[in-house]
C-alpha cells in the first residue's frame, strides 16, 4: 500500500531528524514526498512540512520558505487550521530571524488567533512568547512583559513545565535588558 509506505518513510525521517541526522531524514522525507505526489495533495502535507523544517535547521532559509509556503497552501486548501497556524508561525520565525519584526509580528498574531479559535492553550503559550520577543527586540519592554506574563499564566493553567520554564526565562531576560538585574536573577532562578 503506497499510502502506508509514504507514511512509514515520513515517520522514519522524523526519527532521524530527532536523532539529529538531518541528511538521512532529508532522504526519507524526499522519498515519502515522491510517493505522496502520486497519491493525493493532502498526503503530501507532512513530508513537505518536514522538508521545510530540515532546510530551516540547515539554515537554507530560501528552500525552507518554499516548502513552508507549499505546506501552507495545502493546509488552507483542506481547511486544516492547526497546520495553518503552525506554518504561519514558521513564517514568523523566518521573518524575525531576518529582522523584519513587523512582518514576523503579523504572522505570529495570525498564528495566535488560530490557536485561540481552537482553544489550544499549548500553542497559545508559545505564540504569546514569540510575540513578546518581537516587542523585546524592539525595546518595548512593557508590551513584551504583558505577553510573557500571559504565556506564563496559561502554561501554569495547563501545567506545562517546560513552557513555564521558558516563560520565566523570557521574563528574566527582559529584566536583564531593562537593567533590573535583581528581578532578572529572581526570575531566572525560578527557571531552575
N, C-alpha and C positions, 0 to 999 in steps of 0.2 A: 504494500500500500504506500503510494508515493507521499500522501499527506503525513503518514506516520514517520516516514523516512525524513521528510523535511523538518518535522518537529524534533525528531531524535538528533539530527545533525545540529540544529539550533541549540538544543539542550546541552549537547557535548561542548559546543562553543562556549556556552555560559560557564560551564565547569572550568574550561581552560582560561577563560577570562578572569574568573575568581582566583585562579591559581597564579595569575599574573603572566600567563603565557599567551600574550596578545597575538603573536603571529600565527600560532596554531588555532586560536579562537577565530581569528580572521578567516582562515581557510575553511573552517567548519561553517561559519556564517555565510560565506560566499557560496559554498556547496548547497546549503539549505535554501538560499535565495534562488539559486539556479533551478532547483526542483520546484520551489513555490511559484516561480514565474510561469510555469506550465500548468499550475493548478488554478489559482484564483488570486485576485489582488489582496483580499483580506489575509490570506495565508502568508503574504509577503511582508506584512507589517513587522512581525517580530525580528526576522533577520535584518531587515532594513534598519530598524531602530538600533539593533545591536551593532551593526556595522558603523552607524553613526557614533555610538559610544566608543568603539575601538579606535576609530580615527580621531575622536576627541582626545582620548587617552594618549595617543601617539602624537598629539598636537598638530595633526593635519586638519586644521580648522575648516579649510575650504571643502574637503571631502566630507567631514562631519556635518557641516552645514547642509550640503546637498542631500545627504541621507536623511537628516532630520526633517528637511523640507518635504521629501518624498513621504516619509512616515506621517507627518502632519496632514498631508493631503489625503492619504488613505484613511487616517483616523477621522478626519472631517467627513469624508465620503460615507463612512459607515456609522457616523454619529457616536463614536467611542470617546465619550467625554474625558474619562480619566487619561486616556492616551493623548488626547488633545492637550490637556493640561500639562502632562509630562513633557511633551515636545515643545510647547510654548516656554516652559521653564528652561529647557535646553538652550533655546534661543536667548533667553535672559542671561544665562551663564556666558554664552559666547560674546554677547554684546557688552556685558560687564567686564569680561577679560580684555576686551578691546578698548575699554574706557568710554564707551558710548552709553552713559548712565541713563539718559532719557529713554532710549530705546529698550535698554535692559529693564528699566522700571515698568515700561509698558507691557512687556512680556510677562514679568513677574506678577503684575497686578491682574493680568488676564488669567494666569495660572491660578492665582489665589481665588478669583471669582469662581472658577470652575470647581475648585476644591470645596469652597463654601456651598455651592449648589449641590454637591454630592455629599455634604456633611462629613467630609474626610478630614478629621482633625489631625491625623498624622501628617498629611500633606499641607494642611493649613499652617501647621507649625513651621515646616520647612520654608514655605513661601514667605511667611512673615519675617523670618530671619534673613532671607535673601533681600527682601525689600529694605529691611533695617540696615544691611550692609551697604546698599546703594546710598542711603542717607548718611551713613558713617563716612563713606568715601567722599561725600560732598561736604563734610564737616557740619552737617545738620544734626547735631547730637541729640537734641530733644526729640526730634522726629524718629531718629534711629532707636532711641531708648523706648519710645512708645511701641514700636514693632517688636523689639526684643522682649519687652515685658509681656506683650500679648502672647508671643510664642511660648514664653516660659509658663504662663498660666494654662495655656491649652495643653502643653506637654505634661504639666503636673496633673491635669484632669485625667489624662489617659495613661498616666504613669509610664511615660516613655523615657526611661532612664538616660539613654544616650542623648536624646533630644534635650532633656533637661540640662544635662552637662554642657551641651553645645550652646544653649541659650545663656546659661550662666557665664560661660567663657566669652560669649559675644558681649554681654553686659560689662564684664571685666575689661575687655579690650577697649570698649567705648570709654570707660572711665580713665583708662590709661591715656588714651588720645586727648581726653579733656584735661589731663594733668592732675586728676584727682586720684593719686596713687593709693591712698588709704582705701577708698571704695574699690579701686581696681583689685587690690590684693584680697579684700573681703570677698568679692565675687569669684575671683579666680581660685581662692581656697575652697569655696563651696563646690567648685567644679571637680575637685579631687575628692 
